[in-house]
Each structure stands twice: as structure tokens, then as C-alpha cells.
């Protein structure tokens, strides 16, 4: 199917409607010379004249009068189809993917507020640790925990770098061996997740010896390790972002005021550049950033003295 350039058709239709290149230029926010150039290019493409150029005006030729009817109908069909698509895009489902731990501990507890603000946008949330291929996967936007280097994509920092510190159930502050100092960890079970900053790192920074940092149950998700800690099954290393709500609610406590350590990563909103400003995606991005600005984990991190750095930055 051979079609002339769309810009040339728009210039021709506007000039034909106004019978003026100048007025067409005002409508299209271009110069009269640009309209004249587009119309001449269309005439050359078609092989016949569409306008008669008079001294101070233009008139449609017979061919132009016939052609403008079809062009106008075609542009109207394109405009209608585009409007329907934009309306569907603005109110249709939004596919979001993030890590299971972030979904469970941060996003899900807040998601009802987005529904209140944007009742016409249905969020389809999936949780995975896999990298997203936006060309293949049915995903509009992801939240990832990393170093922020995602080439070719729109990337915005959502939450600043986490700090880590021991957390446990309030019940472990009592009993035969209450957690009062880091050395008391020898009487308790260490809970592990698959984060690169682990108990071995924290114990070394805290100067605690004679504790095996590898012993204890392990979980492949940071949300599960916090759940186990709340159940009194042991002591976990909590990330400020994921543990903040449970600490505020009293489901978890910090057993001692040992200096926290940096996790080395942050949370980022990531989506394709060409999709980033679509209405429903832009609305969700703006809401995420607003929620992040009020996040208690953010204030919790900033309330500490400068956290101890580690060698695990990427």
C-alpha cells in the first residue's frame, strides 16, 4: 500500500479548508513556507496540482476538490481511532512487576490509596525476581532493586539506599536470654535471606566474634525472613524500607542501637522511554514518587548517623 506522507496530507487538508496557506500554518503551528513546501511535495508525489496559486489567494483545482473529500474522511478515521486508543490506554489495566518482598511489604499495603485516586485504572500486579523484557513481556512498568543502570529505559529513583540492622519480635527482649547487646545473639537463631549483605558482614562490623554467621534457616525472599522474625523464630537483618511499617506498628523491634550498615542499592521505577508519559503509566509513576516522599523507611534511614559502608556496592 503506497501512502503519501501524513504531514503533507494534514497541510493539504488545512490549506483546503481555509483556502489559505497562512491560516493553515497558524493552525498547524508552522510557517506558511512549510505548508507550501508540504503541499508542493504532495503534488509532486501525486503527479498533479491540487491548488491554483493566485496573486493573494489559492483555489482548489478539480482534482484537489475531489481529493480533499477522501483525505478529510481518512484523517477523521485516524483521529477517531487514535482517540479511542488513548481513552482505552488511559483507563485500561496497568501491568506492574516488582520483587515479591517489595510487593508484600511496601506496595500492597499502599495500593488502595492509588485505587482511591485513580478508580479507572486497574493495576495488574505480578511479583518476580526475573529481569523484564519489555518487548516480550506484557509489563508496563517495573520497580527494581539495584544500582539504577538500566540502559535504554526511563529510570527514576524511588527510594533511597537502604540501611540494614537486626530486627526481631518484641518477645525476644524477654525470657532467659533477652537481646540486650549484639553478643546476646549467640543465644538466638539467625535468620537469613539471599541479600549480598549478610550476617557475616554485620557481625564483623559490630565486632562480634564466636558466632557462626552461616547457621540458621534461610529464605529466598526478604519478606519471608521478616515474617519469621515477627513469629519469634529468630533475628533477621531488616532493610529500612521493608521493615519500617512493622517497626512502627510494633510487630518488630530493633533489639540494640548498633550502627546500621548500607545495603548498597536503591529502588528504581523502570519503564520504556516511549511509554513513560502515557497517562496511566505517568499517573502511577507520580503516585509512587508521592508515596516514597512520605515513606517512613526514608525518614528512618536519614535519622541514623552515617551508616557504616560495606564492600558490596555495585
N, C-alpha and C positions, 0 to 999 in steps of 0.2 A: 504494500500500500504506500503510494507516494503522496506525502502531505507537505504543503508549504510550511515555512516557519510560523509558529504560533504568534510571535511578536508582530510579525508582518500582518497577519490576519487581524489582530487586535487594532493595529494602527489603521488599517484599511476600514474596518467597521466603524471606528470612532470618527474618522475623517468623512466617511459617507454619511453618517448620522448628522454631523454638524455642517457638512459641506464646507469645511474649513480645516486646514492643517494646523492653524494656530490654536483653535479651540480644542481640537483633538489632542494637541500637545499639552495643553493645560490639564485636561482630564487624566492623561497618562503620566503626568509629571516628567515630561521630556521636552526637548526643544522642537520647534517646528521643523528644523532641518532634519532631526532624527525621524520624525513622522514621514517627511518627504522621502528620505532615504529608504525607510521600510516599505513604503508604498511602491517606490520605483523598483525595489528588489523583488517584490511580489509580482509586479507587472512583467519584469524580465523572466521570472520563473514560469509564469503562465503563458507568456508569448503574445499578450495583447494589452492594450491600455485600459485602465479602469476609470480614469478621470480625464476630463478635458481641462487643461490648465488655461484659465483666462487671466486677464490683467490683475485683478484683485479678488478672484474667486476661483473655485473649482466646481465642476459639474460631473456627475457620473456619466460614463458612456453607456450605451445599451448593454454591453457586456457587464459593466460594473453594476447596473441596476439588477440584473439577473443574479449575479454572483453574490451580492451583499445579502440577499434573502437567505441563501443557503449558509453563508458564513455566520450570519446572526443566529440562525437556528442551531448551528453546530456549537457556537460559543455558549449559547444558552444551555444546551445539553451538558457541556463540560462543566459550566458553573454550577448547575444543579447537582450533578454527580459529586463534585468536589464538596459542596455544602453538606450533602448527606453524609459523606465520608467524614468530614470534620466533626459533625454533630455526633456521629457514632463513636469517633475517636475520643471526643471529649467526655462522653458519658459511658463508654464501654468498660469492660473489665480491664484492670491493670495487673499485669503479671509481674510479681516481685519475688526475687530469690535472695536468700541470705543464709548464714550459718545457723544450724539448729540451736546453738546456745544463745545467739543474739536474738533469734526469733522468740524463744521461750522466755528469756529473762528481760528483754528490753522492748522489743517491738510489739508483741502480742498484748502486754498489759496497757499499752498506749493506743492501740489501733482503733478502739471505739471512738476516740476523740477525732480521728480522721473521718470516720463514718458520719459523725455529727456535723462536721464542717462540709463534707462532700458526699451527701447521701446518694448522688447519682453515679458515683464511681465505686464499683465493686472491686476490692482487692483480692486477687488470687495469689495467696502466699505459698511458696514452696521453700523447703529448707534442705540445703545440701552443702557439702564441702567441695563440690566439683567446680572447676572453672567453667564459666558460661561462654558458649559460643553464640553470640547474638545473631549471627547469620543462620544458625541451625536451630537453636532453642527458642521456644515460644516464651521469651522473657523480655520485659520492657526495661527493667531496672534491677540492679543488684546492690546489696550492701556487703562489702568485703572487709576483712580484717587483714591488713598488710602494710606494705611500705608506700602505697599510693602510686606506684609506677604501673600504669595500665595503658600502654601506647595505643594511640588512635581512638581513645574513648574520652568522653567527658567525665572528669574526676573531680569530686568535691569532698573535702574533709568533713566528716560528720561529727565525730567525737575525737577528742584529742587522745594522745597516747595514754594508755592505761598504766596504773601502778598496781603492784601485787603485794599482798600481805596475808598472813594467816587469818582464817575465819573458822568459826565453829558454832555449835549450838550453845545457848546460854547454860545448858545443863552441865557442860564440861568445865565450867568455872567453879563447880562444887564437887563434892564427893571426896574419896580418899586421896586423889591426886589432882587437885584443881590446877588449871592452867594459869599460873601467875607469871612465870618467866619462860623465855624460849627453851631453857634447859628442861622444863617440865614436859616438853614434847616427847621425851623418852618413854613416858608412861602411856602415850596415846598413839592411836593408829594414824599414819599419814595417808591422806587420800591424794590420788594422782590423776591428772588428765594428760593430754598429749601436747600441751604447750611446751615450747622450747625452753622457757624459763621455768625451772622446776625446783623441787625441794633441795636438791644438792646445791643449787645456786644460792637460794635464800639462806640455808643453814651456814654456808661459807661466809656470806656477807654478815650474818648475825654473830659469827664467831662461835657457833655451837658445834661441839665435837661429840664423838662417841654415840652418834645416832646414825643408823643405816638409812640414807635418804632414798633408797630404792624399795624398801619394804612397804607393804600396804597395798590395798586394792587399787586398780587403775580403771579409768573410764575414758572413752574416746570422745567425750563431749563435756565441755566446761559446765553446762547446765546440770548434768547428772552429778558431777562431783559436788556442786553446791547443794543439791538436793540431799545427797548422802550426808553432807556436813550438817544440814538442818535436822536430819533424823538422828543426830548424835553418834554417827558411825565413825567419826574421826575428825581430823583437822585438815582443811583444804587451803590451798593458796587461791585466794579470791582476787579476781580482777575488779578494779574500782567500778567500771561500767556495769558489769553483770551483777555484782554483789550489792550495789548501792541500795536498791529498793528493799532487799531483805535485811540489810543492816538498819535502815531507817525504821522498818516495821518490827525490829527486834527478833526476827527469826534467826538471824546470825549476829554474832558479836566478834569484835577484834579482841582476842584474849590479852594481847600486850601491845604496847605502843612502840614496838620496834620500827625503825626506819623502813619504809617500803622500798621496793626496787622497781625500776622501769621495765615494762613489758617489751618495749622496743617497736611496737606497731600502733596503728590507729585504725579507726573505722572510716570507710570511704563510701560515698554514693558513686556508682559507676553505671553509665549507660552510653549507648551510641550517640555520637555528636549530633547526627541528623534527627534523632528522636527526642533529644533532651528538652526542647522547648515546646513539644506538643502539649496541649492544655492539661490532660490528665497526668502526664508524667511531670510536668512543671509544678502542678498542684501538689503532688506527692513529695517531690523534692523540697518544695518550700515548707511543707508541713514537717518533714523530717528535720530540717535545719532549725525550725522553730522549737520543736521538742528537744533537740540536742542543746539548744541555748539554755533550756531550763533543767537540764539533766542533773540530778543530784550527784552522780558519779563525777561529773565535771567539777563541781564545787568541792567534792571530797578530795579529788586529786590535787586541786590547787591549794587546799587547806594544809597539806603536808609541807614540811620543809622540802627542799630539793631532794627528790628521791635518789637513791643510790643507783648509778648506771651499771649496766652489765655489758658483757661482750656479745650480746645476742641481737644487736641491731642489724637490720638489713637495709 
